[in-house]
Amino acid sequence: MLDQQAVNLVNDRIRLEIDGHRQKFHEDVNRAEREVTAREPFRPGARFEKVGSLGVDAVRDRGQIIWQTLFRFVTLSGVTWYEGLTEDLKRVVADRLSESVGDIKGYADKVEREMREPRLLTLVSHLRTKIEDARTTTLKTMNSEIDLFVISLKNGAQAPKNQPAQTVFNISSPVGAIQTGANAIAHVSQAIDPATRDKLLGVLIDLGQRLENIDALPGHPKHEIAELIKDSETEIRKDTPNWTKIRNFLSSIATSIQTVAALKPAYEGLKEILGYLGISVS
C-alpha cells in the first residue's frame, strides 16, 4: 500500500496548491460579478451564468492540480505496482477533489441566503447542478488517467517475467528509433554535450522570464511550473545530472505551456531539446 507518510505529504501539498487556486477563483468571481452587473444590470441571471462557467472551469483546474501533484509525488518517490494501487490512488484523488470544491459550492449557498426571488433560486439550483456535474466528470477523467498510469506500472513490473530472452543495447548518443527483434530492450544512457546543456539552460532561463510576464496558465498552476523550471535548472547544473528526472520535468513543462501563445518561442526551443532526448511532443 501507499506509504502513509508520503500520502500525508502529498495531501499537504495538494491543499497548498488548492489554496492558491481558491484565492484566484474568488478574485475571478468578484471581478466577473462587477463586470456583468455593470454590463447587464437588468439581467441578474447573467451573473449566475458567468459564475457557473467559472465554477466549472475551477473544478476541472483543481482536478488537474490534484492529479499532477499526486503523479509527481508518486513518480519521484519510486512507487511500484502492487495489487490495490489503483484503488489507493483513486481514493486520494476522490477525497481531495470533494474537499477542494466546497468553496465553489459555497458560493451558491451564499447567494441562496441573500436571494429569495423564486426565479433566482432556480438559477442557484442550476448552478449547483453544473458544479456537481463538473466534479463527476472531472473525477471520471482523473480515474481514467490513474487506470492508464497503473497499467503502465504493472506492465513494467511484469515485463522481465514475460521476456526470458532479451537483447540489450547500451547507447551513449542521441537515439531516434531502433528496430530490433522480439523481446529486445534498448537502455539509453544519454550523454549530453556541454553545448546542448548550455542551450537547454538558455531555453529554461528564457522560459522562466517569459512566464513571469503572464498572469496564469490554462489548467496548470503557474507557480508550480516555475518551480519545475528551477528544479530542472538545478538538476542540469549538477556534475552528474539525473536525466530521467530531467526528462520528466521537461515533459511536464512542455505539456503545460504548449497552448500559450506568449510562450511559443520558448516552447519550440524546449520541443527541440526534448526531441534530442528521445521525447516527442506535439
ZIMO-V954564 format. One line per field, one symbol per residue. psi: psi as a letter, one per 30 degrees, with the letter a starting at -180 (. if undefined). burial: b if it has 16 or more other C-alpha atoms within 10 Angstrom, else e. A space follows every 10 residues. Layout:
psi->???
burial->???
//
This chain:
psi->lkkeeeeeee eeeeeeeeee eeeeeeeeee eeeeeeeeei fgiffeeeee eeeeeeeeee eeeeeeeeee eeeeeffhkl klkfeeeeee eeeeeeeeef gefeefeeee eeefkgkeee eeeeeeeeee eeeeeeeeee eeeeeeeeee eeeeeeefee egiejkkkkj khlkkdkkjl akgkkjjjjk jkleeeeeee eeeeeeeeee efglelkjgk kefeeeeeee eeeeeeflei kjfeeeeeee eeeeefffgj efgeeeeeee eeeeeeggkk l.
burial->eeeeeebeeb bebbbebbee bbeebbeebe ebbeebeeee eeeebbbbbe bbebbbbbbb bbbbbbbbbb bebbeeeeee beeebbeebb ebbbebbeeb beebbebbee ebeeeeeeeb bebbebbbeb bbebbeebbe ebbeebbeeb eebbeeeeee eeeeeeeeee eeeebeeeee eeeebeeeeb ebeeeeeeeb bbbbbebbee beeeeeeebb bbeebbebbb ebbebbeeee eebeebbbbb bbbbebbbee eebeebbebb bebbebbebe ee
//
